[in-house]
Amino acid sequence: VQEVAGKVALVTGAASGIGRAIALLLHDRGAKIIAEDINPAVEKLARPGLVPLLADITKDGAAECAVGLAIEHFGRLDVLVNNAGIIINKRVVDMSREDWERIQAVNATAAFLHCREAVKAMMPNRSGAIVNIASYASYFAFPTIAAYTASKGALAQLTRTLALEAIEHGIRVNAIGVGDVVTNILNDVVEDGPGFLAQHGEAAPIGRAAQPEEIAEIVAFLASERASFMVGSVVMADGGMTVT
Ligand code: NAD
């Protein structure tokens, strides 16, 4: 299926996990990619039609730079995937203001800034798609992840509100409420991050966690014209974890 062939996509957090799978899947299907990440491992993704951008998405001017790079290399921007995200495990009473602000800066504020610059670049084309990687934690709570749930709640509501503004310009904005996926996101907070996620996922009705490629497939769909009637949706992809 070549539904994203020829499109130019900016993917944040593309060095590992879900973002890496998204960048590679869209590229395999013929999209041109700017792959942005703070981790130098992103440089290893370099290949014809895929340009790595080593950058901290929270820095002033990062979003302008990333969108500018898409236009410089490929002449336009059609798709933005706000995927970069971080988590900490701390109870509210143990959480510093810096902890809180760092999580919001990456998961919510940088996504807002990338959305703003992407929409400005897409408006003259009267087309485009934004996919935000939210979480089942956008709606459901767990002890020790208040900063994360708040940031992902903000991302879901940014998605829904921006969708109403952007559709006037032919731009669709949607999000995915991702469940447990086997990645390295918990590596700084538990001993065996991927193992923890694999085990936690067993509690979902499907009985397992997802692989990153299963989320990338949904991004490809939402980014394509096949999702032409989807505006402001937060699609759950959580193996049934939140159905009951
Ligand atoms: P990951 O840690 O493998 O990937 C996240 C990427 O974001 C990393 O490459 C990291 O370097 C990058 N990043 C972090 N801060 C950055 C910054 N300031 N600037 C640029 N890049 C930065 O984790 P993942 O599981 O693939 O996470 C991807 C997204 O999926 C996140 O938004 C996460 O919240 C979301 N998510 C993951 C799960 C899960 O179970 N893995 C569940 C729900 C939602």
py3Dmol code that shows the C-alpha trace and the ligand (Angstrom):
import py3Dmol

protein = """\
ATOM      1  CA  VAL A   1       0.000   0.000   0.000  1.00  0.00           C
ATOM      2  CA  GLN A   2       1.590   3.284  -1.086  1.00  0.00           C
ATOM      3  CA  GLU A   3      -0.813   5.731   0.548  1.00  0.00           C
ATOM      4  CA  VAL A   4       1.968   7.982   1.893  1.00  0.00           C
ATOM      5  CA  ALA A   5       4.216   7.773  -1.186  1.00  0.00           C
ATOM      6  CA  GLY A   6       5.619  11.183  -2.147  1.00  0.00           C
ATOM      7  CA  LYS A   7       4.605  12.860   1.112  1.00  0.00           C
ATOM      8  CA  VAL A   8       7.157  14.716   3.246  1.00  0.00           C
ATOM      9  CA  ALA A   9       6.988  13.781   6.934  1.00  0.00           C
ATOM     10  CA  LEU A  10       8.687  15.140  10.058  1.00  0.00           C
ATOM     11  CA  VAL A  11       8.910  12.552  12.864  1.00  0.00           C
ATOM     12  CA  THR A  12      10.117  13.546  16.343  1.00  0.00           C
ATOM     13  CA  GLY A  13      11.787  11.031  18.657  1.00  0.00           C
ATOM     14  CA  ALA A  14      12.793   8.962  15.635  1.00  0.00           C
ATOM     15  CA  ALA A  15      15.993   7.406  17.018  1.00  0.00           C
ATOM     16  CA  SER A  16      14.324   4.533  18.832  1.00  0.00           C
ATOM     17  CA  GLY A  17      11.157   2.624  19.626  1.00  0.00           C
ATOM     18  CA  ILE A  18       7.887   3.771  18.084  1.00  0.00           C
ATOM     19  CA  GLY A  19       9.358   6.844  16.364  1.00  0.00           C
ATOM     20  CA  ARG A  20      12.042   4.799  14.638  1.00  0.00           C
ATOM     21  CA  ALA A  21       9.406   2.329  13.418  1.00  0.00           C
ATOM     22  CA  ILE A  22       7.255   5.219  12.147  1.00  0.00           C
ATOM     23  CA  ALA A  23      10.125   6.881  10.281  1.00  0.00           C
ATOM     24  CA  LEU A  24      11.221   3.604   8.657  1.00  0.00           C
ATOM     25  CA  LEU A  25       7.709   2.446   7.746  1.00  0.00           C
ATOM     26  CA  LEU A  26       6.742   5.785   6.158  1.00  0.00           C
ATOM     27  CA  HIS A  27      10.089   5.821   4.323  1.00  0.00           C
ATOM     28  CA  ASP A  28       9.591   2.221   3.095  1.00  0.00           C
ATOM     29  CA  ARG A  29       6.248   3.309   1.672  1.00  0.00           C
ATOM     30  CA  GLY A  30       7.778   6.125  -0.317  1.00  0.00           C
ATOM     31  CA  ALA A  31       7.594   9.134   2.014  1.00  0.00           C
ATOM     32  CA  LYS A  32      10.498  11.555   2.475  1.00  0.00           C
ATOM     33  CA  ILE A  33      11.462  11.880   6.139  1.00  0.00           C
ATOM     34  CA  ILE A  34      13.044  14.360   8.534  1.00  0.00           C
ATOM     35  CA  ALA A  35      13.911  12.236  11.590  1.00  0.00           C
ATOM     36  CA  GLU A  36      14.440  14.461  14.646  1.00  0.00           C
ATOM     37  CA  ASP A  37      15.921  13.219  17.931  1.00  0.00           C
ATOM     38  CA  ILE A  38      18.197  14.305  20.787  1.00  0.00           C
ATOM     39  CA  ASN A  39      19.898  10.875  20.653  1.00  0.00           C
ATOM     40  CA  PRO A  40      22.873  10.748  18.231  1.00  0.00           C
ATOM     41  CA  ALA A  41      21.721   7.221  17.248  1.00  0.00           C
ATOM     42  CA  VAL A  42      19.284   9.015  14.930  1.00  0.00           C
ATOM     43  CA  GLU A  43      22.194   9.663  12.547  1.00  0.00           C
ATOM     44  CA  LYS A  44      22.290   5.916  11.782  1.00  0.00           C
ATOM     45  CA  LEU A  45      18.944   6.220  10.011  1.00  0.00           C
ATOM     46  CA  ALA A  46      20.461   8.402   7.263  1.00  0.00           C
ATOM     47  CA  ARG A  47      19.677   7.121   3.757  1.00  0.00           C
ATOM     48  CA  PRO A  48      18.388   8.589   0.508  1.00  0.00           C
ATOM     49  CA  GLY A  49      15.108  10.327   1.290  1.00  0.00           C
ATOM     50  CA  LEU A  50      15.631  10.207   5.083  1.00  0.00           C
ATOM     51  CA  VAL A  51      17.455  13.122   6.716  1.00  0.00           C
ATOM     52  CA  PRO A  52      18.336  12.839  10.416  1.00  0.00           C
ATOM     53  CA  LEU A  53      18.154  15.986  12.551  1.00  0.00           C
ATOM     54  CA  LEU A  54      20.064  15.806  15.838  1.00  0.00           C
ATOM     55  CA  ALA A  55      18.177  18.276  18.042  1.00  0.00           C
ATOM     56  CA  ASP A  56      16.485  18.780  21.402  1.00  0.00           C
ATOM     57  CA  ILE A  57      12.845  19.468  20.501  1.00  0.00           C
ATOM     58  CA  THR A  58      12.429  21.642  23.616  1.00  0.00           C
ATOM     59  CA  LYS A  59      15.023  24.232  22.567  1.00  0.00           C
ATOM     60  CA  ASP A  60      13.887  27.641  21.299  1.00  0.00           C
ATOM     61  CA  GLY A  61      13.669  27.564  17.521  1.00  0.00           C
ATOM     62  CA  ALA A  62      13.789  23.735  17.265  1.00  0.00           C
ATOM     63  CA  ALA A  63      10.384  23.452  15.610  1.00  0.00           C
ATOM     64  CA  GLU A  64      11.143  26.272  13.149  1.00  0.00           C
ATOM     65  CA  CYS A  65      14.451  24.564  12.321  1.00  0.00           C
ATOM     66  CA  ALA A  66      12.882  21.120  11.791  1.00  0.00           C
ATOM     67  CA  VAL A  67      10.070  22.407   9.567  1.00  0.00           C
ATOM     68  CA  GLY A  68      12.574  24.602   7.706  1.00  0.00           C
ATOM     69  CA  LEU A  69      14.765  21.555   7.068  1.00  0.00           C
ATOM     70  CA  ALA A  70      11.824  19.680   5.498  1.00  0.00           C
ATOM     71  CA  ILE A  71      11.211  22.584   3.143  1.00  0.00           C
ATOM     72  CA  GLU A  72      14.929  23.014   2.384  1.00  0.00           C
ATOM     73  CA  HIS A  73      15.439  19.321   1.537  1.00  0.00           C
ATOM     74  CA  PHE A  74      12.086  18.280   0.124  1.00  0.00           C
ATOM     75  CA  GLY A  75      10.258  21.522  -0.741  1.00  0.00           C
ATOM     76  CA  ARG A  76       7.225  21.092   1.527  1.00  0.00           C
ATOM     77  CA  LEU A  77       5.797  19.472   4.659  1.00  0.00           C
ATOM     78  CA  ASP A  78       2.775  17.147   4.457  1.00  0.00           C
ATOM     79  CA  VAL A  79       2.902  15.150   7.697  1.00  0.00           C
ATOM     80  CA  LEU A  80       4.040  15.856  11.273  1.00  0.00           C
ATOM     81  CA  VAL A  81       4.277  13.038  13.814  1.00  0.00           C
ATOM     82  CA  ASN A  82       4.806  14.301  17.369  1.00  0.00           C
ATOM     83  CA  ASN A  83       6.198  11.121  18.873  1.00  0.00           C
ATOM     84  CA  ALA A  84       9.075  12.113  21.190  1.00  0.00           C
ATOM     85  CA  GLY A  85       8.195  11.491  24.812  1.00  0.00           C
ATOM     86  CA  ILE A  86       9.722  10.895  28.227  1.00  0.00           C
ATOM     87  CA  ILE A  87       8.431   9.596  31.550  1.00  0.00           C
ATOM     88  CA  ILE A  88       9.453   9.670  35.195  1.00  0.00           C
ATOM     89  CA  ASN A  89       8.218   7.535  38.057  1.00  0.00           C
ATOM     90  CA  LYS A  90       7.688   9.761  41.084  1.00  0.00           C
ATOM     91  CA  ARG A  91       4.831  10.374  43.446  1.00  0.00           C
ATOM     92  CA  VAL A  92       3.604  13.962  43.416  1.00  0.00           C
ATOM     93  CA  VAL A  93       4.984  14.558  46.904  1.00  0.00           C
ATOM     94  CA  ASP A  94       8.459  13.543  45.702  1.00  0.00           C
ATOM     95  CA  MET A  95       8.371  15.408  42.383  1.00  0.00           C
ATOM     96  CA  SER A  96      10.373  18.593  41.871  1.00  0.00           C
ATOM     97  CA  ARG A  97       9.164  21.507  39.812  1.00  0.00           C
ATOM     98  CA  GLU A  98      12.032  20.738  37.396  1.00  0.00           C
ATOM     99  CA  ASP A  99      10.817  17.109  36.997  1.00  0.00           C
ATOM    100  CA  TRP A 100       7.309  18.328  36.215  1.00  0.00           C
ATOM    101  CA  GLU A 101       8.429  21.036  33.801  1.00  0.00           C
ATOM    102  CA  ARG A 102      10.815  18.764  31.878  1.00  0.00           C
ATOM    103  CA  ILE A 103       8.023  16.251  31.185  1.00  0.00           C
ATOM    104  CA  GLN A 104       5.619  18.991  30.046  1.00  0.00           C
ATOM    105  CA  ALA A 105       8.364  20.589  27.909  1.00  0.00           C
ATOM    106  CA  VAL A 106       9.029  17.410  25.897  1.00  0.00           C
ATOM    107  CA  ASN A 107       5.590  15.764  25.800  1.00  0.00           C
ATOM    108  CA  ALA A 108       3.319  18.798  25.527  1.00  0.00           C
ATOM    109  CA  THR A 109       5.069  22.130  24.849  1.00  0.00           C
ATOM    110  CA  ALA A 110       7.433  20.887  22.124  1.00  0.00           C
ATOM    111  CA  ALA A 111       4.499  19.101  20.474  1.00  0.00           C
ATOM    112  CA  PHE A 112       2.510  22.368  20.533  1.00  0.00           C
ATOM    113  CA  LEU A 113       5.421  24.290  18.992  1.00  0.00           C
ATOM    114  CA  HIS A 114       5.947  21.651  16.273  1.00  0.00           C
ATOM    115  CA  CYS A 115       2.178  21.681  15.557  1.00  0.00           C
ATOM    116  CA  ARG A 116       2.200  25.473  15.278  1.00  0.00           C
ATOM    117  CA  GLU A 117       5.093  25.608  12.838  1.00  0.00           C
ATOM    118  CA  ALA A 118       3.821  22.626  10.814  1.00  0.00           C
ATOM    119  CA  VAL A 119       0.336  24.094  10.426  1.00  0.00           C
ATOM    120  CA  LYS A 120       1.840  27.402   9.262  1.00  0.00           C
ATOM    121  CA  ALA A 121       3.886  25.523   6.634  1.00  0.00           C
ATOM    122  CA  MET A 122       0.908  23.377   5.531  1.00  0.00           C
ATOM    123  CA  MET A 123      -1.697  26.153   5.324  1.00  0.00           C
ATOM    124  CA  PRO A 124      -0.680  27.472   1.868  1.00  0.00           C
ATOM    125  CA  ASN A 125      -1.024  23.895   0.495  1.00  0.00           C
ATOM    126  CA  ARG A 126      -4.520  23.534   1.986  1.00  0.00           C
ATOM    127  CA  SER A 127      -3.585  19.966   2.974  1.00  0.00           C
ATOM    128  CA  GLY A 128      -1.602  18.080   5.577  1.00  0.00           C
ATOM    129  CA  ALA A 129      -1.909  15.672   8.480  1.00  0.00           C
ATOM    130  CA  ILE A 130      -0.635  15.736  12.048  1.00  0.00           C
ATOM    131  CA  VAL A 131      -0.507  12.596  14.195  1.00  0.00           C
ATOM    132  CA  ASN A 132       0.251  13.025  17.888  1.00  0.00           C
ATOM    133  CA  ILE A 133       1.436  10.016  19.888  1.00  0.00           C
ATOM    134  CA  ALA A 134      -0.701  10.201  23.001  1.00  0.00           C
ATOM    135  CA  SER A 135      -1.282   7.361  25.448  1.00  0.00           C
ATOM    136  CA  TYR A 136      -3.894   5.464  27.356  1.00  0.00           C
ATOM    137  CA  ALA A 137      -2.449   7.660  30.122  1.00  0.00           C
ATOM    138  CA  SER A 138      -4.107  10.608  28.340  1.00  0.00           C
ATOM    139  CA  TYR A 139      -7.307   9.378  30.028  1.00  0.00           C
ATOM    140  CA  PHE A 140      -6.338   6.819  32.692  1.00  0.00           C
ATOM    141  CA  ALA A 141      -4.285   7.344  35.813  1.00  0.00           C
ATOM    142  CA  PHE A 142      -1.631   5.337  37.611  1.00  0.00           C
ATOM    143  CA  PRO A 143       0.272   6.221  40.797  1.00  0.00           C
ATOM    144  CA  THR A 144       3.742   7.771  40.172  1.00  0.00           C
ATOM    145  CA  ILE A 145       3.127   9.132  36.662  1.00  0.00           C
ATOM    146  CA  ALA A 146       1.162  12.337  37.306  1.00  0.00           C
ATOM    147  CA  ALA A 147       3.542  14.486  35.243  1.00  0.00           C
ATOM    148  CA  TYR A 148       3.206  12.050  32.335  1.00  0.00           C
ATOM    149  CA  THR A 149      -0.584  11.665  32.524  1.00  0.00           C
ATOM    150  CA  ALA A 150      -0.965  15.458  32.677  1.00  0.00           C
ATOM    151  CA  SER A 151       1.303  15.926  29.651  1.00  0.00           C
ATOM    152  CA  LYS A 152      -0.471  13.242  27.614  1.00  0.00           C
ATOM    153  CA  GLY A 153      -3.866  14.638  28.624  1.00  0.00           C
ATOM    154  CA  ALA A 154      -2.664  18.008  27.361  1.00  0.00           C
ATOM    155  CA  LEU A 155      -1.523  16.407  24.091  1.00  0.00           C
ATOM    156  CA  ALA A 156      -4.920  14.766  23.570  1.00  0.00           C
ATOM    157  CA  GLN A 157      -6.762  18.035  24.184  1.00  0.00           C
ATOM    158  CA  LEU A 158      -4.296  19.977  22.011  1.00  0.00           C
ATOM    159  CA  THR A 159      -5.100  17.446  19.271  1.00  0.00           C
ATOM    160  CA  ARG A 160      -8.856  17.898  19.597  1.00  0.00           C
ATOM    161  CA  THR A 161      -8.753  21.685  19.761  1.00  0.00           C
ATOM    162  CA  LEU A 162      -6.153  22.250  17.035  1.00  0.00           C
ATOM    163  CA  ALA A 163      -8.107  19.830  14.823  1.00  0.00           C
ATOM    164  CA  LEU A 164     -11.044  22.261  14.837  1.00  0.00           C
ATOM    165  CA  GLU A 165      -8.803  25.172  13.835  1.00  0.00           C
ATOM    166  CA  ALA A 166      -6.665  23.339  11.275  1.00  0.00           C
ATOM    167  CA  ILE A 167      -9.461  21.604   9.360  1.00  0.00           C
ATOM    168  CA  GLU A 168     -10.525  25.044   8.113  1.00  0.00           C
ATOM    169  CA  HIS A 169      -7.253  24.915   6.169  1.00  0.00           C
ATOM    170  CA  GLY A 170      -7.654  21.312   4.969  1.00  0.00           C
ATOM    171  CA  ILE A 171      -5.261  19.951   7.623  1.00  0.00           C
ATOM    172  CA  ARG A 172      -6.328  16.922   9.675  1.00  0.00           C
ATOM    173  CA  VAL A 173      -5.057  16.530  13.249  1.00  0.00           C
ATOM    174  CA  ASN A 174      -5.484  13.225  15.103  1.00  0.00           C
ATOM    175  CA  ALA A 175      -3.771  11.258  17.856  1.00  0.00           C
ATOM    176  CA  ILE A 176      -3.226   7.674  18.936  1.00  0.00           C
ATOM    177  CA  GLY A 177      -3.882   6.577  22.517  1.00  0.00           C
ATOM    178  CA  VAL A 178      -1.062   4.066  22.656  1.00  0.00           C
ATOM    179  CA  GLY A 179      -1.037   1.184  25.157  1.00  0.00           C
ATOM    180  CA  ASP A 180       2.010  -0.813  26.273  1.00  0.00           C
ATOM    181  CA  VAL A 181       4.644  -1.089  23.542  1.00  0.00           C
ATOM    182  CA  VAL A 182       7.968  -2.901  23.977  1.00  0.00           C
ATOM    183  CA  THR A 183      10.501  -0.031  23.816  1.00  0.00           C
ATOM    184  CA  ASN A 184      13.274   1.536  25.879  1.00  0.00           C
ATOM    185  CA  ILE A 185      11.138   4.398  27.276  1.00  0.00           C
ATOM    186  CA  LEU A 186      11.287   3.045  30.846  1.00  0.00           C
ATOM    187  CA  ASN A 187      15.022   2.291  30.806  1.00  0.00           C
ATOM    188  CA  ASP A 188      15.836   5.223  33.099  1.00  0.00           C
ATOM    189  CA  VAL A 189      13.121   4.370  35.616  1.00  0.00           C
ATOM    190  CA  VAL A 190      13.120   0.546  35.914  1.00  0.00           C
ATOM    191  CA  GLU A 191      15.821  -2.087  35.593  1.00  0.00           C
ATOM    192  CA  ASP A 192      14.555  -3.865  32.460  1.00  0.00           C
ATOM    193  CA  GLY A 193      12.346  -1.363  30.611  1.00  0.00           C
ATOM    194  CA  PRO A 194      11.324  -3.531  27.632  1.00  0.00           C
ATOM    195  CA  GLY A 195      10.780  -6.536  29.926  1.00  0.00           C
ATOM    196  CA  PHE A 196       8.589  -4.475  32.251  1.00  0.00           C
ATOM    197  CA  LEU A 197       6.433  -3.253  29.342  1.00  0.00           C
ATOM    198  CA  ALA A 198       6.144  -6.760  27.870  1.00  0.00           C
ATOM    199  CA  GLN A 199       4.950  -8.072  31.223  1.00  0.00           C
ATOM    200  CA  HIS A 200       2.630  -5.122  31.949  1.00  0.00           C
ATOM    201  CA  GLY A 201       1.034  -5.616  28.529  1.00  0.00           C
ATOM    202  CA  GLU A 202      -0.048  -9.122  29.500  1.00  0.00           C
ATOM    203  CA  ALA A 203      -2.792  -7.509  31.599  1.00  0.00           C
ATOM    204  CA  ALA A 204      -4.487  -6.186  28.438  1.00  0.00           C
ATOM    205  CA  PRO A 205      -7.337  -8.299  26.996  1.00  0.00           C
ATOM    206  CA  ILE A 206      -5.084  -9.104  24.008  1.00  0.00           C
ATOM    207  CA  GLY A 207      -2.624 -10.637  26.485  1.00  0.00           C
ATOM    208  CA  ARG A 208       0.545  -8.907  25.304  1.00  0.00           C
ATOM    209  CA  ALA A 209       2.258  -5.586  24.659  1.00  0.00           C
ATOM    210  CA  ALA A 210       2.571  -4.220  21.122  1.00  0.00           C
ATOM    211  CA  GLN A 211       5.614  -4.044  18.889  1.00  0.00           C
ATOM    212  CA  PRO A 212       6.450  -0.513  17.630  1.00  0.00           C
ATOM    213  CA  GLU A 213       5.526  -1.458  14.035  1.00  0.00           C
ATOM    214  CA  GLU A 214       1.907  -2.044  15.074  1.00  0.00           C
ATOM    215  CA  ILE A 215       1.630   1.621  16.083  1.00  0.00           C
ATOM    216  CA  ALA A 216       3.498   2.796  12.965  1.00  0.00           C
ATOM    217  CA  GLU A 217       0.806   1.146  10.798  1.00  0.00           C
ATOM    218  CA  ILE A 218      -1.867   3.330  12.401  1.00  0.00           C
ATOM    219  CA  VAL A 219       0.259   6.445  11.895  1.00  0.00           C
ATOM    220  CA  ALA A 220       0.602   5.585   8.191  1.00  0.00           C
ATOM    221  CA  PHE A 221      -3.170   5.280   7.930  1.00  0.00           C
ATOM    222  CA  LEU A 222      -3.934   8.517   9.805  1.00  0.00           C
ATOM    223  CA  ALA A 223      -1.318  10.370   7.735  1.00  0.00           C
ATOM    224  CA  SER A 224      -2.893   9.216   4.464  1.00  0.00           C
ATOM    225  CA  GLU A 225      -5.978  10.276   2.528  1.00  0.00           C
ATOM    226  CA  ARG A 226      -7.536   6.946   3.538  1.00  0.00           C
ATOM    227  CA  ALA A 227      -8.265   8.681   6.856  1.00  0.00           C
ATOM    228  CA  SER A 228      -9.832  11.662   5.046  1.00  0.00           C
ATOM    229  CA  PHE A 229     -12.865  11.886   7.385  1.00  0.00           C
ATOM    230  CA  MET A 230     -10.881  11.631  10.640  1.00  0.00           C
ATOM    231  CA  VAL A 231     -10.587  14.962  12.421  1.00  0.00           C
ATOM    232  CA  GLY A 232      -9.677  15.385  16.089  1.00  0.00           C
ATOM    233  CA  SER A 233      -9.837  11.674  16.922  1.00  0.00           C
ATOM    234  CA  VAL A 234      -7.762  10.105  19.647  1.00  0.00           C
ATOM    235  CA  VAL A 235      -7.756   6.518  18.382  1.00  0.00           C
ATOM    236  CA  MET A 236      -7.045   3.971  21.116  1.00  0.00           C
ATOM    237  CA  ALA A 237      -4.468   1.302  20.227  1.00  0.00           C
ATOM    238  CA  ASP A 238      -4.013  -0.500  23.527  1.00  0.00           C
ATOM    239  CA  GLY A 239      -4.923  -4.146  23.033  1.00  0.00           C
ATOM    240  CA  GLY A 240      -8.222  -3.490  24.785  1.00  0.00           C
ATOM    241  CA  MET A 241      -6.567  -2.286  28.009  1.00  0.00           C
ATOM    242  CA  THR A 242      -9.038   0.581  28.495  1.00  0.00           C
ATOM    243  CA  VAL A 243     -12.225  -0.941  27.062  1.00  0.00           C
ATOM    244  CA  THR A 244     -13.485  -2.296  30.377  1.00  0.00           C
TER     245      THR A 244
END
"""
ligand_1 = """\
44
NAD
P 11.659 5.629 23.291
O 12.337 6.103 24.518
O 12.131 4.386 22.618
O 11.615 6.776 22.191
C 11.416 8.133 22.517
C 12.383 8.945 21.696
O 12.176 10.347 21.989
C 13.858 8.635 22.039
O 14.584 8.322 20.859
C 14.351 9.915 22.691
O 15.723 10.186 22.464
C 13.444 10.955 22.038
N 13.422 12.203 22.809
C 13.210 12.338 24.145
N 13.364 13.616 24.501
C 13.683 14.313 23.382
C 13.987 15.668 23.119
N 13.991 16.584 24.098
N 14.277 16.037 21.854
C 14.286 15.114 20.852
N 14.006 13.814 21.044
C 13.716 13.412 22.294
O 10.117 5.463 23.709
P 8.808 5.041 22.892
O 8.096 4.092 23.758
O 9.100 4.696 21.498
O 7.987 6.408 22.967
C 7.471 7.095 21.844
C 6.174 7.768 22.243
O 5.194 6.780 22.550
C 6.291 8.656 23.488
O 5.584 9.878 23.279
C 5.612 7.834 24.549
O 5.076 8.635 25.577
C 4.550 7.142 23.737
N 4.009 5.968 24.405
C 4.786 4.874 24.627
C 4.247 3.779 25.284
C 5.045 2.521 25.526
O 4.548 1.614 26.198
N 6.246 2.416 25.016
C 2.922 3.810 25.723
C 2.155 4.940 25.484
C 2.709 6.015 24.814
"""
view = py3Dmol.view(width=600, height=400)
view.addModel(protein, "pdb")
view.setStyle({"model": 0}, {"cartoon": {"style": "trace"}})
view.addModel(ligand_1, "xyz")
view.setStyle({"model": 1}, {"stick": {}})
view.zoomTo()
view.show()
